[in-house]
């Protein structure tokens, strides 16, 4: 499978595993898991043809590790970024002193007033390194990197989670914890 095809299918998987499983009549359990056989069969009906081997390659090659298999590889889910109601069974973790969030200029006025909001997702997403935050911000234009004083937030009672693919998550980042 070439990179263009892998990216096309990866975007489709993000859509059905994070946002719109009903687009292909796919059922996710309460933790976001989908049966691999159902995913492949229902994707084919929807005109997105890939094999279990293709799926293995996409999961392994995804640079952001967006997807994960269960232990016996019979189920798959998105690691985070859902706009649908799922319980990812994340454990609270103590964050590092600071985390980074990539955004663009046009969102700064709202962030300066309300802080970082999860919007239509379950959590605000942050990274432990500046380079990852830059990649995230660049998807929408010239990246602006915000530094979140996460250790201070944690001490003040905010809960943080670390997803399976290394993305730090929290419900909200108030303005007073953001270095612009």
C-alpha positions as CSV (number, residue, x, y, z in Angstrom):
1,X,0.0,0.0,0.0
2,X,1.4,3.4,-1.0
3,X,1.6,6.3,1.4
4,X,-1.3,8.2,-0.3
5,X,-3.6,5.3,0.1
6,X,-2.5,4.7,3.7
7,X,-3.2,8.3,4.6
8,X,-6.6,8.1,2.9
9,X,-7.7,5.1,4.8
10,X,-6.2,6.5,8.1
11,X,-8.3,9.6,7.7
12,X,-11.4,7.4,7.1
13,X,-10.5,5.4,10.2
14,X,-10.3,8.6,12.2
15,X,-13.7,9.6,11.0
16,X,-15.5,6.4,11.9
17,X,-13.5,5.5,15.1
18,X,-13.5,9.0,16.6
19,X,-16.5,10.9,15.2
20,X,-19.0,9.1,13.0
21,X,-19.2,5.3,13.3
22,X,-22.8,5.6,12.1
23,X,-21.5,6.7,8.7
24,X,-20.9,3.0,8.0
25,X,-23.3,1.6,10.6
26,X,-20.4,0.6,12.8
27,X,-21.0,-0.2,16.5
28,X,-18.4,0.9,19.0
29,X,-18.6,-0.4,22.6
30,X,-18.6,2.0,25.6
31,X,-14.8,2.2,25.5
32,X,-14.6,3.0,21.8
33,X,-13.6,-0.5,20.6
34,X,-14.9,-1.8,17.2
35,X,-14.7,-5.4,16.0
36,X,-12.0,-5.5,13.3
37,X,-14.0,-7.8,11.0
38,X,-17.1,-5.6,11.2
39,X,-14.9,-2.5,10.5
40,X,-13.4,-4.1,7.4
41,X,-16.7,-5.5,6.1
42,X,-18.7,-2.3,6.7
43,X,-15.9,-0.2,5.2
44,X,-15.9,-2.2,2.0
45,X,-19.7,-1.7,1.7
46,X,-19.0,2.0,2.1
47,X,-16.5,1.9,-0.8
48,X,-13.4,2.0,1.4
49,X,-11.6,-1.3,0.6
50,X,-8.7,-2.5,2.8
51,X,-7.6,-5.8,4.3
52,X,-6.7,-6.8,7.8
53,X,-3.1,-6.7,6.7
54,X,-3.6,-3.2,5.4
55,X,-5.1,-2.2,8.7
56,X,-2.1,-3.7,10.6
57,X,0.2,-1.6,8.4
58,X,-1.8,1.6,9.0
59,X,-1.9,1.1,12.8
60,X,1.9,0.3,12.9
61,X,2.9,3.1,10.5
62,X,0.8,5.9,11.9
63,X,3.3,8.5,13.2
64,X,0.9,9.8,15.8
65,X,-0.2,6.3,16.9
66,X,-3.8,7.3,16.6
67,X,-5.2,3.7,16.7
68,X,-4.7,0.7,19.0
69,X,-5.6,-3.0,19.0
70,X,-6.8,-5.0,22.0
71,X,-4.5,-7.8,23.1
72,X,-5.8,-10.4,20.6
73,X,-6.1,-7.9,17.8
74,X,-9.8,-8.6,17.3
75,X,-10.8,-5.0,18.2
76,X,-9.5,-1.6,17.3
77,X,-10.1,1.9,18.6
78,X,-8.8,5.5,18.3
79,X,-6.5,6.4,21.2
80,X,-8.1,9.8,21.8
81,X,-9.7,12.7,20.0
82,X,-13.3,11.4,20.1
83,X,-16.2,13.7,19.6
84,X,-18.6,10.9,20.5
85,X,-19.2,9.6,23.9
86,X,-16.7,6.9,24.9
87,X,-14.9,6.0,28.1
88,X,-11.3,5.4,27.3
89,X,-10.4,4.1,30.8
90,X,-7.5,6.5,31.2
91,X,-5.7,6.6,34.5
92,X,-4.9,9.9,36.1
93,X,-1.2,10.8,35.9
94,X,1.0,13.5,37.3
95,X,2.1,15.6,34.3
96,X,5.6,17.1,33.8
97,X,6.2,20.7,34.8
98,X,5.0,22.0,31.5
99,X,3.2,20.8,28.4
100,X,2.7,22.4,25.0
101,X,-0.3,23.1,22.9
102,X,-0.1,24.1,19.2
103,X,-2.7,26.5,17.8
104,X,-2.9,29.3,15.3
105,X,-3.2,33.1,15.6
106,X,-7.0,33.3,14.8
107,X,-7.8,31.3,18.0
108,X,-5.7,33.4,20.4
109,X,-8.3,36.0,21.2
110,X,-10.7,33.3,22.4
111,X,-8.0,31.4,24.3
112,X,-6.9,34.6,26.1
113,X,-10.5,35.0,27.4
114,X,-11.6,31.4,28.0
115,X,-8.3,29.4,28.1
116,X,-8.0,26.1,26.3
117,X,-11.4,24.4,25.9
118,X,-12.0,20.8,24.7
119,X,-14.6,22.1,22.2
120,X,-16.2,19.1,20.6
121,X,-13.7,16.6,21.9
122,X,-13.5,14.9,25.3
123,X,-10.3,16.6,26.4
124,X,-7.8,19.4,25.6
125,X,-4.8,17.8,23.9
126,X,-1.2,18.7,24.8
127,X,2.3,17.3,24.1
128,X,5.3,16.9,26.3
129,X,7.6,18.4,23.6
130,X,7.5,21.6,21.6
131,X,8.1,19.9,18.2
132,X,4.9,17.8,18.4
133,X,2.9,20.9,19.3
134,X,4.3,22.7,16.3
135,X,3.2,19.8,14.0
136,X,-0.3,20.0,15.4
137,X,-0.5,23.8,15.1
138,X,0.9,23.7,11.5
139,X,-2.1,21.7,10.3
140,X,-4.2,24.9,10.3
141,X,-1.5,27.5,9.4
142,X,1.5,29.1,11.1
143,X,1.9,27.4,14.5
144,X,1.7,29.3,17.7
145,X,3.0,27.3,20.7
146,X,1.4,27.8,24.1
147,X,3.2,26.6,27.2
148,X,0.9,25.1,29.9
149,X,2.1,25.1,33.5
150,X,0.7,21.6,34.0
151,X,2.5,20.8,37.2
152,X,1.0,23.9,38.8
153,X,-2.4,23.0,37.5
154,X,-2.1,19.5,38.9
155,X,-1.2,20.8,42.3
156,X,-4.3,23.1,42.1
157,X,-6.5,20.0,41.6
158,X,-6.7,19.6,37.8
159,X,-6.6,16.0,36.6
160,X,-4.3,14.9,33.7
161,X,-4.3,11.7,31.7
162,X,-1.7,10.3,29.3
163,X,-3.2,8.5,26.3
164,X,-1.6,5.3,25.0
165,X,0.1,7.3,22.2
166,X,1.7,9.9,24.5
167,X,-0.9,12.7,24.2
168,X,-1.6,14.5,27.5
169,X,-5.2,15.2,28.2
170,X,-7.2,17.4,30.6
171,X,-10.7,18.9,30.7
172,X,-9.8,22.6,30.5
173,X,-6.8,24.8,30.8
174,X,-7.7,28.2,32.4
175,X,-5.9,31.3,31.1
176,X,-3.9,31.8,34.3
177,X,-1.9,28.6,33.6
178,X,-1.0,29.5,30.0
179,X,2.2,31.2,28.9
180,X,1.4,32.9,25.6
